[in-house]
Amino acid sequence: MKALRPVVLLGITLVAGVLSWAGSQLWNSVGSLPGVPAAAPIVLAAVAVVLGATAYSLRGRLKAQRERVPGAKGVDPLSAARAVVLGQASALVSALVTGIYGGMGVFLLTMGDAVAARRGQSLTALFAVLAGIAVMAAGLWIQYICRLPDDPDAETVGGRTSADRS
């Protein structure tokens, strides 16, 4: 499994944000733009907390396992792999959602005749963007914690190890 790079998340967020901004303009010109759900930042923040707690727990257990602390509960490799997949999937979905709410928030802020309700929705979109960034950070943290140590015995050919070529 390849590591998820932050630049990929940034690219997804930017593309989704531009498309969401353009879509919001189009949707608003033909009708009424739907509002930003008030639960969006709450749900994203809850996901960020769960991922952060998972990362914190795994970090402590892996540290105890590396230091061979007596009675330490080890980490099953399959559980670590599942945590990494959960973190990566959450970060990817969060990048998309963050871009969507970011684009809508920018559109709502730039509306000339914005009423107070739309300003409140732009604030909700801002909180959703911040919570989405927290989800992406927590997903990348899980990935960082569960990375495999470098193999000093791996042969290097052309700047790539045998593990990189597979």
N, C-alpha and C positions, 0 to 999 in steps of 0.2 A: 504494500500500500504506500502510495506517495504522500508526502507531507503536503498539507494545504498551506499555500503561501498567502501572506497578507495582501500582496499585490493583486491576487486573484479576487479576493473579497472586495478590495477597493474598486476593481474594475466592474464587478457585478453590481456593486452599489451605485456607481456613477452611471452606468448604462441604464439600470432600472430607474434611477432618479430622473434622468433626462427623458426617458420614455413616459414616466409617470407625469412629469411636468407638462409634456406635450399632450398627453392623453387628458389631463385635467383641463387644459385650455380648450381642447376639442369638445369634451363632455360638457363643460360649462357653457359653450357657445350654442349647443343644441338643446340644452335642458338644464336641469339642476344637478350640480355636482354632489355626489353622496358625501356624507360627513365622515370624519375620522372617528372610528369607534373609541369610546372612552376606555374600554378595557384593553386596548392594544398595548399601551405602555406597561400596564399591570401584568399582563400575560408574559410579555418579553422580559420584564424584570424578574418574574418568578422563574422563568427558564434560566436566566442568568444566575440566579441564586442557586438553583439545583445543580447547574453545571459547575459553578464555583465550589460548592460543597463537595461535589464528586471529585474535583481536582484536588482540593485540599486533603480529602481523605486518602486518595490514592498516593499523593505526595508523601504523607506521613507513613503510610504502610510500606511504600517502596523504599523509603529512607531506612526504616527499621529493618527491612529485609536485607538491604545492602550492608548495613552495619552489623548484621547477624545478632540482633538483640534477642536474648532468650525469651521465648513465649510470644514473639511477635507474630501477628497474623499476616501471612504472605498474601501476595496478589496473584490470583489465577491469571495466566497469560490470556486466556479467552475473555475473561472479564475486562482486562486492560484493553484488549482489542475492541471489544464492544463499546467501551467508554470512548475510545478514540473515534470510532465510527459515529457514535452519538454526537460527540463534540464537533466533528467535521460537518456532519449533516445539519446540525443546528446552526453552525456558523454560515453555511451556504444559504440556508433558508432565511436566516436573519439578514444576510447581506442583501438579498432580494427585497425583503420586507422593509428594511431600512431605506433602501433606495426609493421604494414606492411611497412611503410616508414622507421621506425627505422631499421628493418632487412635489407631492401634494402640499406640503407645508410651505415650500417656496412659492408655489402658485397662490396659495391662500394669503400669504404675506404681501405679494405684489399686486393683489386685486385692488384697483383704485377705489371701488365703492364697497369695500369690505365692511360688513356689519360686525357688531360685537361678537356674535355667535361664531362667525368665521375666524375671528381673531382667537377665540378660545380653542377652536379646532386646530389652528396653526400651532398653538402652544401644546396641545395634545400630541400633534405630529412631532414636535420637537422632543417631547419626552419619549415618544416611541422610538425616535432616532437614537437618542442617548441610551435607552434600554437595549436597542438592537446592537449598538456598538459594544455594550457590556456582554451580550450573548456571544458576539464574535470573539471578543477577548477571552472569555471563559473557554470557548471551544478550542482556541489556539493554545491556551494554557494547558488543557488536558492533553492535547497532542504533544506539547513540549515535555510534559511530565512523563508520558508513557513512551517516549522515544527509546529506541534500543541504543545501548552504548556502542561506540565505534569499536570495530573488530581490528585489533592491531595485527592479526595474522592474515588479514585479507590481502590478496595480491592485487597490486595496482598495475593496470595496463592502460596506457593512453589517458591517464588522469582519472580513470574510473575504476572502482573496485569491482570485484566479481559479483558482489551483491547488487551494485548499481546496474549491471548489464542485464540482470534477470528481470 
